[in-house]
Amino acid sequence: MRLPVIKHIVNFIENNDEDYVVETLETLEDLIDLESLKDEEIDVIGELLSNMSGALEVYQSIKEGVDKKAALNDFMKRVQGSIDS
């Protein structure tokens, strides 16, 4: 996961609508089942899925009243904590 990518997607959601990202996630999740995909392509799709899912989590925190910067930092701390465990 990359914080700049997540931040960019959060900005997109704020300027547009989270439904665009949700529908894109659903499309990518369906696409990943395609048997002819190469490992590198699956890795890229997986990274996109992770970043978009993370952005949706951050956006949910913002909707609940958390400051954007704090929401981003809290999310990345949770991710780092789960990796370090």
SVG drawing of the C-alpha trace seen along z (x, -y; Angstrom):
<svg xmlns="http://www.w3.org/2000/svg" viewBox="-22 -18 30 38">
<polyline fill="none" stroke="black" stroke-width="0.4" points="0.0,0.0 1.2,-3.4 0.0,-6.4 0.2,-8.9 -2.0,-6.6 -4.5,-6.2 -4.6,-9.9 -5.2,-10.5 -8.1,-8.1 -9.6,-9.7 -9.4,-13.0 -11.2,-11.5 -13.9,-10.1 -14.4,-13.5 -14.6,-15.2 -16.9,-12.6 -18.6,-9.7 -17.4,-6.6 -19.6,-4.5 -17.1,-4.9 -14.4,-3.3 -16.7,-0.6 -17.7,0.3 -14.1,0.3 -13.2,2.7 -16.0,5.0 -14.8,5.0 -11.1,5.7 -12.2,8.5 -14.1,10.1 -11.2,9.5 -8.7,11.2 -10.4,14.6 -9.4,14.4 -7.2,17.5 -5.0,15.9 -3.6,13.2 0.1,13.3 1.5,13.2 2.7,9.6 -0.8,8.5 -2.4,10.2 0.1,8.4 -0.8,5.0 -4.5,5.7 -3.9,6.8 -2.1,3.6 -4.9,1.5 -7.4,3.5 -5.4,2.9 -5.0,-0.8 -8.7,-1.3 -9.9,0.7 -7.6,-1.4 -8.9,-4.6 -12.5,-3.5 -11.6,-2.8 -9.9,-6.2 -12.9,-7.9 -15.2,-6.2 -13.2,-7.6 -13.3,-11.0 -17.1,-10.7 -17.2,-9.8 -15.5,-13.1 -11.8,-12.2 -9.5,-14.8 -8.2,-13.6 -4.5,-13.7 -5.2,-11.8 -7.4,-9.3 -4.6,-8.6 -2.0,-8.3 -4.1,-6.1 -4.8,-3.8 -1.1,-3.5 -0.2,-2.8 -2.8,0.1 -1.3,1.4 2.3,1.2 1.2,2.8 -0.3,5.8 2.8,6.2 5.1,6.0 3.1,8.6"/>
</svg>
